[in-house]
Amino acid sequence: NNWKTGDQVKSLDIFVAPEKHVPRGVDKKLKDIVLQKMHKQLVQTELEIVLGIIEDLVQNQNASIHRSRLLFTLAANARSPIAITILRTLIKLSGNDSDAPNENGNRPLHIAAGTMNPATVNILIQSGASRTLENVRGFTPLQNLEKTRQDSAAFSFDFVRPIDVNPFVGTVFCLMTNDVRSKLVDGWLSPRMMHMLTITAEFTWDALQSDDGSTVKFEESKPAPLSECCGAFGVERIDYIPTEVLRQNPEGLHKSFVDGWAIVWEAIMKLLKVKRVPTKTMVKHAIYRMGADTSKWDYFVEKGGKIEYALDALISVTRNVLVDGDDGWEYEMFEDDINEHPATPVDGAFDVTRVKCLEITDTNFMQQPRGPYNHDFGGGGGG
């Protein structure tokens, strides 16, 4: 993909590569004239001139759109209205046949998917581009997208923003068939991930209801020491409540705080069991609808507790299970049940789930929790 290197043409958000990097099969005359015009900001009159040049080259001078470097460049980087217009013109002049490969076997759709450009992916698919053709590595456009995600050094699950996931979401939804999209819950959550999230919620809530395996013993009106609550056999998933929140309760945690934590998990579990996505807003509504002791919930919030901490734990733990095989429950034990649900390209998109469930925006992303936290209050530590 050397054609992506070089000087940036700011007016069109595309890249111009040195001559030596131009792939084979490029119509040099078409490339030279069009890209020369793109070096300056185009007004409408100049855009019409460029489109006229393209049409003349193709219709009267036998220039080839197929394998044109310009077509591949625009497939990757066209985002401005001018670039999109030129891309549409190239596709139209190609006879709506944009599946000619470059020397790596990539079609324009491979390139658009690999750069996570939903606008050009959608244009190419509407023009008839194939979702199933493979490049020389055996990748379809969708697999090219997945490879980009895996290779992205900028990707961070623990700290995500909408801007980090929106290009992927827009691109992958264009590449999915209508049948696959119809299987998603609320239009984005995969059935397999919902099943896994449900298992995590059930295990956590059950552990919070049971004294088995816990060394924390609450006495009436007396808090349990933080060293016990946060120890290896302490309160379930309390390592996802920030240390600074727990430090606001130096005397320890009252049972009402732990009961409030359990109420959050019960609400999450009940939503998942009825195939509802546990967003922060939905969980809050569920808490008041399910008849929980709101005095305990209010106490939990008063002492610094938040729904976001439980959602952080829910998503992080589930991801750990899928990636590592175990974090409170073993994936292998439930694998057959999980795989009964249809596979989708977003089965492992935990960053998307994080943004959606925690309702992360471009203004609040700095406040997202990032557990687990390594609590150390003495007496065995934990976390």
Number of C-alpha atoms within 10 A of each C-alpha: 13 11 18 18 13 14 11 14 15 12 14 21 14 25 20 21 17 13 11 8 14 19 17 12 15 19 19 17 12 22 18 13 14 18 16 12 14 21 14 13 13 16 10 9 8 14 18 13 15 20 16 11 15 23 16 14 18 16 12 9 12 10 19 19 26 25 22 24 24 27 24 26 20 24 29 27 22 23 18 12 10 17 20 19 14 21 22 18 16 25 19 14 17 16 11 16 17 24 21 14 21 20 13 11 17 25 27 29 31 31 23 27 29 22 21 26 22 24 19 27 30 19 18 24 15 12 16 13 21 19 20 13 17 19 18 11 10 12 18 21 27 22 17 24 23 19 13 16 17 10 9 9 8 8 14 11 16 14 16 20 21 18 10 16 18 15 16 24 17 16 23 22 19 22 23 16 11 10 8 15 18 12 17 18 15 11 10 19 23 24 22 22 25 24 18 24 24 21 21 23 27 18 15 22 22 14 17 22 13 9 13 9 10 17 14 19 13 15 10 7 9 12 19 17 21 24 19 23 27 27 25 17 16 23 21 24 22 24 23 23 25 19 19 11 13 22 15 12 15 12 13 17 21 19 20 19 21 21 19 24 27 24 25 26 26 24 24 30 24 19 18 20 16 8 15 17 21 24 21 20 12 15 26 16 12 20 21 13 10 12 8 17 14 13 11 19 23 14 17 24 15 11 15 16 22 20 20 23 23 26 26 21 23 24 21 23 23 27 22 15 18 17 12 11 15 16 16 16 17 13 20 13 11 13 13 10 12 18 12 10 15 13 15 17 17 22 17 17 19 18 22 22 23 26 22 18 20 23 16 18 15 10 8 10 16 12 10 20 21 17 21 19 16 14 22 15 19 13 12 13 17 20 21
